[in-house]
Amino acid sequence: MPVPPAPVLNPQNMEPVTPDFLNVLFPMELIMQEVSTDRYIDIPEEVQDIYKLYRPTPLLRARRLEKILDTPAHIYYKYEGASPAGSHKPNTAIPQAFYNKVTGTKALTTETGAGQWGSALALACQLFDLDLEVYMVKVSYQQKPYRRILMETYGAQVFASPTDKTQFGQSVLEQDPESNGSLGIAIAEAVEAAATSGGAKKYGIGSVLNHVLLHQTIVGEEVLKQMDMADEYPDVVVGCVGGGSNFAGIAYPFLRQNLLEGQRTRLLAVEPTASPSLTKGVYTFDYGDSAKLAPIVKMYTLGHDFVPPPIHAGGLRYHGMAPSLCALYEAGYIEAKAVPQLATFDAAVMFSRAEGILPAPESAHAIRGAIDEALDAKEKGEERVILFNLSGHGHFDLEAYDAYHNGELQDFEYPEKDIAEAMQTLPEVPQPA
Ligand SMILES: *Cc1c(COP(=O)(O)O)cnc(C)c1O
């Protein structure tokens, strides 16, 4: 990291978190990765064996899309939707399950919104013979059954959150027996279930933390070799950002090449205008979750009480962003832009008709970013080499495509005044002397 990390604080006493605090939720190996400054960490043999189910993922050139856009740019994409669970998320689910297994964990808990992360961890837990409890936001549990069925097929237990299995869930149900749930409630339930299990259960997280981003860098490391085979090198690397893991996974190895090898690749993070953490958020200390259980970190945030507007890219609705990515953005090593929903689906449909793959709505933000780069290159007459991460397929998101085809989708700009208001509820963090 060319910029020093900000401290991570315990929400109970505002002191820097200790390994013991984190060890309630994560095995020590993952905590050591979280704070490691080693340049490389070896991938265990057992993890590599399972990666072989789908890695290396293909790097493809979108020649038909280039033709339709009539651009001199070369567009490449890394297809992480080729994993069994359909996204990049198994890249971290598999090592997380492995490190838990070897340190004696019997079961993991986690939350999931629409189910991408839950299905990745369900697969990983099955492969390492761990039990998995998934707290799935109730409204998704009821309205989006297919990912639940996938998780159950992989062997996970899936509960509609709020449940009566945790104290937090019970307290929510007492106040509102008909509660639809929220990601914040589901996180609180999954964390409580692990923290009160006496060490038998730990918690798995799908994005934001350093160890998750580290695991995802296999994506960029593979692309470096694949681009070499294609005898090209990207001028710009594009990825969508929710918590930041698939973007960091493809971009950080190229950042290393920029810093150490004198390359000058631009790194572009694309987010929805409906959830614009990097482009409109404030760089400050905030709670990682709305229940105020997760550590306080310095990040670009829309406020921990952020209520996401109903956009169809469920995986891009987090109020904050990975702290390392925020520090790099603040220091100018990374660019960011926000794109509206309709233009994003336009790009997704154009891509699927040109290249055949139906992208996840999240990934479509990266496609929008890549197409805009290609159009800009056309205007300037540049043979720009554009690389983007196609983080997942959209086979479980057909309702959103249906809504788009029926003209039911709308653009939404998150209001500045809501962000300003949310800044009133930031934690009071002691200033360093
Ligand atoms: C979860 C998800 C994302 C967003 O998460 P990041 O940590 O920002 O990568 C993006 N794309 C897909 C397909 C996802 O499932």
The ligand as a Gaussian input file, in Angstrom:
#p B3LYP/6-31G(d) Opt

LIG

0 1
 C      -21.575000      -9.323000      -4.579000
 C      -21.350000      -8.982000      -5.981000
 C      -20.758000      -7.747000      -6.371000
 C      -20.414000      -6.661000      -5.403000
 O      -19.490000      -6.977000      -4.417000
 P      -17.960000      -6.471000      -4.474000
 O      -17.406000      -6.878000      -3.157000
 O      -17.958000      -4.990000      -4.665000
 O      -17.317000      -7.181000      -5.610000
 C      -20.522000      -7.527000      -7.714000
 N      -20.858000      -8.425000      -8.646000
 C      -21.439000      -9.613000      -8.322000
 C      -21.796000     -10.561000      -9.411000
 C      -21.695000      -9.919000      -6.982000
 O      -22.271000     -11.083000      -6.661000

